[in-house]
């Protein structure tokens, strides 16, 4: 059974940093695209960042570009999201996701087959 387990969320102040992790199990995800999405209360789930199997040329939403960095460790089936200079508008539940295509960096939730349970990030101003 495929499982994605996200961790690392918490309550921080504006300007602080957090590092999210998402560990995949039940299957080898080394060749799949992994991504992060987020969903704030009353809003739709939105794309944050995605990375293909090689780790090259990751994709970012404009709202996080320059502040967030996605990376992956294929030996651990884990994807990370380093979040710096956090803002109150970054407050949301963050979800990791997997797309079994190999080269697509999709920005729509429907493009991803597997999802983690979500981890809450709250940034106080």
mmCIF file of the C-alpha atoms, coordinates in Angstrom:
data_MODEL
# 
_entry.id   MODEL 
# 
loop_
_atom_site.group_PDB 
_atom_site.id 
_atom_site.type_symbol 
_atom_site.label_atom_id 
_atom_site.label_alt_id 
_atom_site.label_comp_id 
_atom_site.label_asym_id 
_atom_site.label_entity_id 
_atom_site.label_seq_id 
_atom_site.pdbx_PDB_ins_code 
_atom_site.Cartn_x 
_atom_site.Cartn_y 
_atom_site.Cartn_z 
_atom_site.occupancy 
_atom_site.B_iso_or_equiv 
_atom_site.pdbx_formal_charge 
_atom_site.auth_seq_id 
_atom_site.auth_comp_id 
_atom_site.auth_asym_id 
_atom_site.auth_atom_id 
_atom_site.pdbx_PDB_model_num 
ATOM 1   C CA . UNK A 1 1   ? 0.000   0.000  0.000   1.00 0.00 ? 1   UNK A CA 1 
ATOM 2   C CA . UNK A 1 2   ? 1.342   3.395  -0.988  1.00 0.00 ? 2   UNK A CA 1 
ATOM 3   C CA . UNK A 1 3   ? 1.727   5.856  1.842   1.00 0.00 ? 3   UNK A CA 1 
ATOM 4   C CA . UNK A 1 4   ? 3.051   9.405  2.011   1.00 0.00 ? 4   UNK A CA 1 
ATOM 5   C CA . UNK A 1 5   ? 3.752   10.810 5.458   1.00 0.00 ? 5   UNK A CA 1 
ATOM 6   C CA . UNK A 1 6   ? 4.416   14.494 5.812   1.00 0.00 ? 6   UNK A CA 1 
ATOM 7   C CA . UNK A 1 7   ? 6.060   16.131 8.812   1.00 0.00 ? 7   UNK A CA 1 
ATOM 8   C CA . UNK A 1 8   ? 7.814   19.272 9.956   1.00 0.00 ? 8   UNK A CA 1 
ATOM 9   C CA . UNK A 1 9   ? 4.951   21.718 10.189  1.00 0.00 ? 9   UNK A CA 1 
ATOM 10  C CA . UNK A 1 10  ? 4.370   24.000 13.144  1.00 0.00 ? 10  UNK A CA 1 
ATOM 11  C CA . UNK A 1 11  ? 3.725   27.480 14.454  1.00 0.00 ? 11  UNK A CA 1 
ATOM 12  C CA . UNK A 1 12  ? 6.354   30.081 13.645  1.00 0.00 ? 12  UNK A CA 1 
ATOM 13  C CA . UNK A 1 13  ? 6.684   33.834 13.404  1.00 0.00 ? 13  UNK A CA 1 
ATOM 14  C CA . UNK A 1 14  ? 6.934   35.808 10.198  1.00 0.00 ? 14  UNK A CA 1 
ATOM 15  C CA . UNK A 1 15  ? 10.467  35.704 8.870   1.00 0.00 ? 15  UNK A CA 1 
ATOM 16  C CA . UNK A 1 16  ? 11.234  32.321 10.386  1.00 0.00 ? 16  UNK A CA 1 
ATOM 17  C CA . UNK A 1 17  ? 12.060  29.101 8.550   1.00 0.00 ? 17  UNK A CA 1 
ATOM 18  C CA . UNK A 1 18  ? 10.636  25.588 8.495   1.00 0.00 ? 18  UNK A CA 1 
ATOM 19  C CA . UNK A 1 19  ? 11.603  22.407 6.713   1.00 0.00 ? 19  UNK A CA 1 
ATOM 20  C CA . UNK A 1 20  ? 8.896   19.998 5.663   1.00 0.00 ? 20  UNK A CA 1 
ATOM 21  C CA . UNK A 1 21  ? 9.585   16.356 4.881   1.00 0.00 ? 21  UNK A CA 1 
ATOM 22  C CA . UNK A 1 22  ? 7.500   13.745 3.129   1.00 0.00 ? 22  UNK A CA 1 
ATOM 23  C CA . UNK A 1 23  ? 8.496   10.109 3.245   1.00 0.00 ? 23  UNK A CA 1 
ATOM 24  C CA . UNK A 1 24  ? 7.015   7.698  0.719   1.00 0.00 ? 24  UNK A CA 1 
ATOM 25  C CA . UNK A 1 25  ? 6.612   3.996  1.291   1.00 0.00 ? 25  UNK A CA 1 
ATOM 26  C CA . UNK A 1 26  ? 5.018   1.013  -0.376  1.00 0.00 ? 26  UNK A CA 1 
ATOM 27  C CA . UNK A 1 27  ? 6.617   1.708  -3.696  1.00 0.00 ? 27  UNK A CA 1 
ATOM 28  C CA . UNK A 1 28  ? 9.822   3.118  -5.156  1.00 0.00 ? 28  UNK A CA 1 
ATOM 29  C CA . UNK A 1 29  ? 9.283   6.714  -6.120  1.00 0.00 ? 29  UNK A CA 1 
ATOM 30  C CA . UNK A 1 30  ? 12.766  7.411  -7.406  1.00 0.00 ? 30  UNK A CA 1 
ATOM 31  C CA . UNK A 1 31  ? 11.562  8.003  -10.964 1.00 0.00 ? 31  UNK A CA 1 
ATOM 32  C CA . UNK A 1 32  ? 8.406   9.946  -10.215 1.00 0.00 ? 32  UNK A CA 1 
ATOM 33  C CA . UNK A 1 33  ? 7.653   13.621 -9.846  1.00 0.00 ? 33  UNK A CA 1 
ATOM 34  C CA . UNK A 1 34  ? 7.092   14.718 -6.265  1.00 0.00 ? 34  UNK A CA 1 
ATOM 35  C CA . UNK A 1 35  ? 5.419   17.958 -5.288  1.00 0.00 ? 35  UNK A CA 1 
ATOM 36  C CA . UNK A 1 36  ? 4.054   20.146 -2.550  1.00 0.00 ? 36  UNK A CA 1 
ATOM 37  C CA . UNK A 1 37  ? 0.654   21.802 -2.539  1.00 0.00 ? 37  UNK A CA 1 
ATOM 38  C CA . UNK A 1 38  ? -1.042  23.841 0.129   1.00 0.00 ? 38  UNK A CA 1 
ATOM 39  C CA . UNK A 1 39  ? -4.562  24.709 1.140   1.00 0.00 ? 39  UNK A CA 1 
ATOM 40  C CA . UNK A 1 40  ? -5.602  27.618 3.302   1.00 0.00 ? 40  UNK A CA 1 
ATOM 41  C CA . UNK A 1 41  ? -9.025  27.749 5.007   1.00 0.00 ? 41  UNK A CA 1 
ATOM 42  C CA . UNK A 1 42  ? -11.754 28.576 2.531   1.00 0.00 ? 42  UNK A CA 1 
ATOM 43  C CA . UNK A 1 43  ? -9.405  28.352 -0.440  1.00 0.00 ? 43  UNK A CA 1 
ATOM 44  C CA . UNK A 1 44  ? -8.662  25.782 -3.098  1.00 0.00 ? 44  UNK A CA 1 
ATOM 45  C CA . UNK A 1 45  ? -5.593  23.616 -2.967  1.00 0.00 ? 45  UNK A CA 1 
ATOM 46  C CA . UNK A 1 46  ? -2.759  25.389 -4.759  1.00 0.00 ? 46  UNK A CA 1 
ATOM 47  C CA . UNK A 1 47  ? 0.547   24.350 -6.250  1.00 0.00 ? 47  UNK A CA 1 
ATOM 48  C CA . UNK A 1 48  ? 3.718   25.239 -4.348  1.00 0.00 ? 48  UNK A CA 1 
ATOM 49  C CA . UNK A 1 49  ? 6.584   23.342 -5.946  1.00 0.00 ? 49  UNK A CA 1 
ATOM 50  C CA . UNK A 1 50  ? 7.467   20.185 -7.867  1.00 0.00 ? 50  UNK A CA 1 
ATOM 51  C CA . UNK A 1 51  ? 10.625  18.248 -8.669  1.00 0.00 ? 51  UNK A CA 1 
ATOM 52  C CA . UNK A 1 52  ? 11.310  15.480 -11.169 1.00 0.00 ? 52  UNK A CA 1 
ATOM 53  C CA . UNK A 1 53  ? 13.238  12.320 -10.374 1.00 0.00 ? 53  UNK A CA 1 
ATOM 54  C CA . UNK A 1 54  ? 16.664  13.787 -11.145 1.00 0.00 ? 54  UNK A CA 1 
ATOM 55  C CA . UNK A 1 55  ? 16.144  16.876 -9.038  1.00 0.00 ? 55  UNK A CA 1 
ATOM 56  C CA . UNK A 1 56  ? 16.949  19.194 -11.907 1.00 0.00 ? 56  UNK A CA 1 
ATOM 57  C CA . UNK A 1 57  ? 14.981  22.330 -12.800 1.00 0.00 ? 57  UNK A CA 1 
ATOM 58  C CA . UNK A 1 58  ? 12.337  22.284 -10.072 1.00 0.00 ? 58  UNK A CA 1 
ATOM 59  C CA . UNK A 1 59  ? 9.227   24.359 -10.523 1.00 0.00 ? 59  UNK A CA 1 
ATOM 60  C CA . UNK A 1 60  ? 7.871   26.917 -8.079  1.00 0.00 ? 60  UNK A CA 1 
ATOM 61  C CA . UNK A 1 61  ? 4.770   29.015 -7.672  1.00 0.00 ? 61  UNK A CA 1 
ATOM 62  C CA . UNK A 1 62  ? 5.541   32.709 -8.110  1.00 0.00 ? 62  UNK A CA 1 
ATOM 63  C CA . UNK A 1 63  ? 4.426   33.366 -4.551  1.00 0.00 ? 63  UNK A CA 1 
ATOM 64  C CA . UNK A 1 64  ? 7.217   31.216 -3.074  1.00 0.00 ? 64  UNK A CA 1 
ATOM 65  C CA . UNK A 1 65  ? 9.981   31.638 -5.640  1.00 0.00 ? 65  UNK A CA 1 
ATOM 66  C CA . UNK A 1 66  ? 13.214  32.741 -3.989  1.00 0.00 ? 66  UNK A CA 1 
ATOM 67  C CA . UNK A 1 67  ? 11.989  31.778 -0.526  1.00 0.00 ? 67  UNK A CA 1 
ATOM 68  C CA . UNK A 1 68  ? 11.206  28.043 -0.779  1.00 0.00 ? 68  UNK A CA 1 
ATOM 69  C CA . UNK A 1 69  ? 13.492  25.273 -1.999  1.00 0.00 ? 69  UNK A CA 1 
ATOM 70  C CA . UNK A 1 70  ? 12.367  21.775 -2.912  1.00 0.00 ? 70  UNK A CA 1 
ATOM 71  C CA . UNK A 1 71  ? 14.760  18.838 -2.863  1.00 0.00 ? 71  UNK A CA 1 
ATOM 72  C CA . UNK A 1 72  ? 14.628  15.072 -2.754  1.00 0.00 ? 72  UNK A CA 1 
ATOM 73  C CA . UNK A 1 73  ? 16.631  12.112 -1.552  1.00 0.00 ? 73  UNK A CA 1 
ATOM 74  C CA . UNK A 1 74  ? 15.796  9.128  -3.724  1.00 0.00 ? 74  UNK A CA 1 
ATOM 75  C CA . UNK A 1 75  ? 17.696  6.757  -1.447  1.00 0.00 ? 75  UNK A CA 1 
ATOM 76  C CA . UNK A 1 76  ? 15.188  7.635  1.272   1.00 0.00 ? 76  UNK A CA 1 
ATOM 77  C CA . UNK A 1 77  ? 12.108  8.080  -0.943  1.00 0.00 ? 77  UNK A CA 1 
ATOM 78  C CA . UNK A 1 78  ? 11.763  11.505 0.648   1.00 0.00 ? 78  UNK A CA 1 
ATOM 79  C CA . UNK A 1 79  ? 11.024  14.989 -0.624  1.00 0.00 ? 79  UNK A CA 1 
ATOM 80  C CA . UNK A 1 80  ? 11.749  18.145 1.342   1.00 0.00 ? 80  UNK A CA 1 
ATOM 81  C CA . UNK A 1 81  ? 10.519  21.722 1.288   1.00 0.00 ? 81  UNK A CA 1 
ATOM 82  C CA . UNK A 1 82  ? 12.775  24.287 2.895   1.00 0.00 ? 82  UNK A CA 1 
ATOM 83  C CA . UNK A 1 83  ? 10.702  27.371 3.626   1.00 0.00 ? 83  UNK A CA 1 
ATOM 84  C CA . UNK A 1 84  ? 12.505  30.602 4.480   1.00 0.00 ? 84  UNK A CA 1 
ATOM 85  C CA . UNK A 1 85  ? 11.269  34.134 5.131   1.00 0.00 ? 85  UNK A CA 1 
ATOM 86  C CA . UNK A 1 86  ? 7.832   32.811 5.974   1.00 0.00 ? 86  UNK A CA 1 
ATOM 87  C CA . UNK A 1 87  ? 4.861   35.158 5.730   1.00 0.00 ? 87  UNK A CA 1 
ATOM 88  C CA . UNK A 1 88  ? 1.415   35.069 7.260   1.00 0.00 ? 88  UNK A CA 1 
ATOM 89  C CA . UNK A 1 89  ? 0.003   34.278 3.817   1.00 0.00 ? 89  UNK A CA 1 
ATOM 90  C CA . UNK A 1 90  ? 1.990   31.028 3.815   1.00 0.00 ? 90  UNK A CA 1 
ATOM 91  C CA . UNK A 1 91  ? -0.302  29.720 6.540   1.00 0.00 ? 91  UNK A CA 1 
ATOM 92  C CA . UNK A 1 92  ? -1.975  26.550 5.225   1.00 0.00 ? 92  UNK A CA 1 
ATOM 93  C CA . UNK A 1 93  ? -2.047  22.799 5.374   1.00 0.00 ? 93  UNK A CA 1 
ATOM 94  C CA . UNK A 1 94  ? 0.787   21.539 3.218   1.00 0.00 ? 94  UNK A CA 1 
ATOM 95  C CA . UNK A 1 95  ? 0.381   18.327 1.248   1.00 0.00 ? 95  UNK A CA 1 
ATOM 96  C CA . UNK A 1 96  ? 2.983   16.254 -0.545  1.00 0.00 ? 96  UNK A CA 1 
ATOM 97  C CA . UNK A 1 97  ? 1.964   14.476 -3.701  1.00 0.00 ? 97  UNK A CA 1 
ATOM 98  C CA . UNK A 1 98  ? 3.341   12.061 -6.287  1.00 0.00 ? 98  UNK A CA 1 
ATOM 99  C CA . UNK A 1 99  ? 2.788   11.997 -10.042 1.00 0.00 ? 99  UNK A CA 1 
ATOM 100 C CA . UNK A 1 100 ? 3.850   8.710  -11.640 1.00 0.00 ? 100 UNK A CA 1 
ATOM 101 C CA . UNK A 1 101 ? 4.793   10.423 -14.868 1.00 0.00 ? 101 UNK A CA 1 
ATOM 102 C CA . UNK A 1 102 ? 8.517   10.887 -15.126 1.00 0.00 ? 102 UNK A CA 1 
ATOM 103 C CA . UNK A 1 103 ? 9.064   14.334 -16.570 1.00 0.00 ? 103 UNK A CA 1 
ATOM 104 C CA . UNK A 1 104 ? 5.916   16.336 -15.974 1.00 0.00 ? 104 UNK A CA 1 
ATOM 105 C CA . UNK A 1 105 ? 5.995   19.165 -13.424 1.00 0.00 ? 105 UNK A CA 1 
ATOM 106 C CA . UNK A 1 106 ? 2.264   19.530 -13.081 1.00 0.00 ? 106 UNK A CA 1 
ATOM 107 C CA . UNK A 1 107 ? 0.614   22.382 -11.217 1.00 0.00 ? 107 UNK A CA 1 
ATOM 108 C CA . UNK A 1 108 ? -2.872  20.911 -10.946 1.00 0.00 ? 108 UNK A CA 1 
ATOM 109 C CA . UNK A 1 109 ? -3.905  18.525 -8.148  1.00 0.00 ? 109 UNK A CA 1 
ATOM 110 C CA . UNK A 1 110 ? -5.608  16.227 -10.657 1.00 0.00 ? 110 UNK A CA 1 
ATOM 111 C CA . UNK A 1 111 ? -2.210  15.422 -12.153 1.00 0.00 ? 111 UNK A CA 1 
ATOM 112 C CA . UNK A 1 112 ? -1.078  13.687 -8.951  1.00 0.00 ? 112 UNK A CA 1 
ATOM 113 C CA . UNK A 1 113 ? -2.106  10.188 -7.964  1.00 0.00 ? 113 UNK A CA 1 
ATOM 114 C CA . UNK A 1 114 ? -0.882  9.889  -4.397  1.00 0.00 ? 114 UNK A CA 1 
ATOM 115 C CA . UNK A 1 115 ? -1.266  12.328 -1.509  1.00 0.00 ? 115 UNK A CA 1 
ATOM 116 C CA . UNK A 1 116 ? 0.030   12.702 2.008   1.00 0.00 ? 116 UNK A CA 1 
ATOM 117 C CA . UNK A 1 117 ? -2.182  13.483 4.973   1.00 0.00 ? 117 UNK A CA 1 
ATOM 118 C CA . UNK A 1 118 ? -1.116  17.112 5.237   1.00 0.00 ? 118 UNK A CA 1 
ATOM 119 C CA . UNK A 1 119 ? 0.898   19.033 7.800   1.00 0.00 ? 119 UNK A CA 1 
ATOM 120 C CA . UNK A 1 120 ? -0.177  22.376 9.260   1.00 0.00 ? 120 UNK A CA 1 
ATOM 121 C CA . UNK A 1 121 ? 2.023   25.432 8.880   1.00 0.00 ? 121 UNK A CA 1 
ATOM 122 C CA . UNK A 1 122 ? 0.954   28.524 10.783  1.00 0.00 ? 122 UNK A CA 1 
ATOM 123 C CA . UNK A 1 123 ? 2.853   31.786 10.465  1.00 0.00 ? 123 UNK A CA 1 
ATOM 124 C CA . UNK A 1 124 ? 2.018   34.535 12.925  1.00 0.00 ? 124 UNK A CA 1 
ATOM 125 C CA . UNK A 1 125 ? 2.662   38.142 11.986  1.00 0.00 ? 125 UNK A CA 1 
# 
